[in-house]
Amino acid sequence: MNQTLFNIGGIDLAPCEVRMFTGILDTTDHIYAPEDEPDDLTRQTLDILVLEGLIERFRTADGAWLDAWGITEEAIRWVSEPEVSADIELAKGLNELVRGLDISLTEKA
C-alpha cells in the first residue's frame, strides 16, 4: 500500500504520523500517555515519530520504559518556524478532508 507523505520542514510524515504528532502537540502538557497499551499501528506511528526526533518515550527512574511519550524541545522549536507551522496546518486540514470523504483515494473509478 502506498502511503501519501507530507514533507513538513524536511521531514516526511504519513497522515497517521501527522495526526498523532499534532494530537500530542495539541494537549496542554504535550504528552501522550494512554491508559491501555497502544495497538501495533499506534506503536509503529509513535516509533517513527521518536526516530524523527519529534517525540521521546519516557522511562522510570530505574530505566524501565513507560507507555508515555512527549514532544521534544527541538520539535517545539521546529513547530514554531512559520513555514513548518503552515505546513502542519495544511496537512491537518487535508487529513480531515480525506477522513471526511468515505472513499478510497487509491481506487480507480
Order of alpha helices (4+ residues) and beta strands (2+ residues): beta-beta-alpha-beta-alpha-beta-beta-alpha-alpha
